Amino acid sequence: MPYEKPTPLQPISAEEFDQLISPFGPFESDPRVAVGVSGGADSLCLALLLNFWLRRRHGRVVALIVDHGLRQEAKREIKQLAKWLTGYKIEYHVLVWSDQKLRKSGQAAAREARYRLLTGWCRSAGVLHLALAHHRDDQVETHLLRKDRGSGSDGLASMPIVWEQDNVRLFRPLLSVPGERLRATLKSWDQCWVEDPSNDDPVFSRTHVRRRLAQLPQRRQEVAHIASMASEYAAARAEADEVTAVMLSQATQIHPAGFCWLDHRLFSEAPAGVGVRGLTQIILAVGGNKYGPRRDSLLLLYETLRRHQLTGGRTLGGCYIAPYGRAILLCREPCASGHVLDVLPGQCLVWDHRFQVTLLGRHSPSRDKFMVRRLGEHGWRTVKQKSVGNNERKLPLFVRYSLPALWDLDGLVAVPHLNYRGDANVGGTDLRFAARFRPRRAFAGPTFRGVDSLDVGGGNFK
């Protein structure tokens, strides 16, 4: 077996990190950037690099530590990590993972739950940016895992370098850096780290891929080659996203109530690949799902729309799709938006993966139970008993049924998008409920500006 001569590993310099972080700028003045930190070499190195970088810009980094409660050693490790962070004067917060069911779930579900926990803290603290420490080795492993599963070109592009979730921007500045250089950087600072035993747990597929890579005769060269292939797929995905974003910005009108109109002619004239990609993005944004519908179902709907053969309503991916005049209506399927979310005054939460809901103001002890759920047919009958403006009545019926509404134990309290407030239900309180359309998946990735160009606020009731 050929011997791969090791080469000296250079720590990441301040100048190099400037170059790594520059694609994600510009940042606001005095920026605050959160970073998920486990205590492992990767996340600890990123936290320290960000700390040095932000202090030179009068900003600060905030370390977010997730306590999964799965290992007895975790408490000791978190205590040690907190001591290290305090030594660097880094603000940190420990987020306790309390969902017992998710603790027993698969890696994908657990990862999604961690992201919700991290972005939830960022949203409540007003932090716009969340940095993650995935590096080149992680990207290569992801590429090989997806290749083994038969993923298409988008899947082989592996992890995105930046995306938006729950109104927080997540980014990975170290995605082009080998993991061993992060450890070399910590060693240059005489900084220890925590080893995660799950990295060697054979129950995980990623562990087997990692072992395969370690046995390659020319590991560094071959890993670099695989990383280059993933980058090429990522560049192709980014280019396709850009073209799709242009088409969607011209062919769609996005409404603050969480639905959109699709221009039939412009959509039909787009190349097939762009049309299918755009339709997927709309369904993801309006339907609130993380993953798109089945490919065969999607292609069937696309061909039906392209050929102007949609004569009635149909559902796909949590969406209701129907012809509406000269356009196509895509809105949330009412019966699919049945999520009930308890909310307290002062909270800002995400409902149905689509709306950022906020409840502010005073409340009396007799009115201490509030929840957000869809308006539904019953709620719409209640609204109709009061005067509703013509503009609100123009909303398609299925849209009205799927709107976010505030309820208490006595009934309907408020529907911001219909300018409705049931004064009898709130007593002498001064509650203000707002709902803003902030889909989990943007209409065409972080480059799309269709939503930002509109006033997407749902308004308050006072």
Secondary structure, 3 states (H helix, E strand, C coil): CCCCCCCCCCCCCHHHHHHHHHHHCCCCCCCEEEEECCCCHHHHHHHHHHHHHHHCCCCEEEEEEEECCCCCHHHHHHHHHHHHHHHCCCEEEEEECCCHHHHCCCHHHHHHHHHHHHHHHHHHHCCCEEECCCCHHHHHHHHHHHHHCCCCHHHHCCCCCEEEECCEEEECCCCCCCHHHHHHHHHHCCCCCCCCHHHHCCCCHHHHHHHHHHCCCCHHHHHHHHHHHHHHHHHHHHHHHHHHHHHHHHHEEECCCCCEEEEHHHHHHCCHHHHHHHHHHHHHHHHCCCCCCCHHHHHHHHHHHHCCCCCCCEEECCEEEEEECCEEEEEECHHHCCCCEEECCCCEEEECCCEEEEEECCCCHHHCCEEEEECHHHHHHHHHCCCCCHHHHCCCHHHHHCCEEEEECCEEEEEHHHCEECHHHHCCCCCEEEEEECCCCCCCCCCCCCCCCCCCCCCCCC
